[in-house]
Each structure stands twice: as structure tokens, then as C-alpha cells.
């Protein structure tokens, strides 16, 4: 997640789980960015990025701390366990994030929309999957500005190692 701020989480899950018989991978634990395996394209690469995933019912509460050249950020947001939706309020940014996840086998396909003042300003869409041994989590996504439609689509591959 590229948005930096402290967030207050208000979870909302909705919709039936299309893969309700499939077991989603367990993401619980601490994940640390592997900068050498990641590719942020034209975006700045974080100096560090660590996330703690804690499962609470049908969502993960994710606390993410990252450091950039411009300073560090701390954000708390929700991510559905398996298929579903979760919403997170980001009061420091006067924004919110809504994420929808569907499962396709062992891969989570997602779309996240960032809104500011009720207006959609950015969309992330992509996929996330674990390595066979469960020690590496890869998130590939495209980042699109809705504020500046002429801005080039950014493609990111972020690789994390479980601690």
C-alpha cells in the first residue's frame, strides 16, 4: 500500500465468497520488503517497508511502516481474508480506501480505490500470492491516478519475506 498516514479502520465485509470452499492462504505474521527482488518502476523504492498482518475474524488488520527519502509513514488498514471487501478510513489524509478481493486458486486478485473528500483519486489493481513454502509474498499491481488521467500507469512488483 503506497499511501502514508495513520489510519483508523472501520471494517465492512460484504458479498458472498465465490470460493467459499477454498482455503485462503494465511498471511498472518510480519512481512519485510525484499528491495532486491522488488521493482517499483518509476516510483521511488522505499528504504524499508514492514507490515504486520493480524487476523481478526474475516479481515486482516495490517500495520505498515515504511521509510522513504521524504520521511517515514505509518498506516493501519484492512484486507479481506479470502474473497470479500474491506474499507479503511484515513483521517490524517481525509481519505478512505476500499478494497475488493476475489480468489482464483491460490492467487488473490484485488482492486483498491483511494478516495479523498468522497472523490476517487487513485486505483490499485493487481494480484497477490505466496510462494509454495509460504515464506515469500508477492504483490504485483498497477497504480493509476484518477486525478491526472494523462499520468502514466505505474506497474509495481513488491516482494516481501515472512519473518
Order of alpha helices (4+ residues) and beta strands (2+ residues): beta-beta-beta-beta-beta-beta-beta-beta-beta-beta-beta
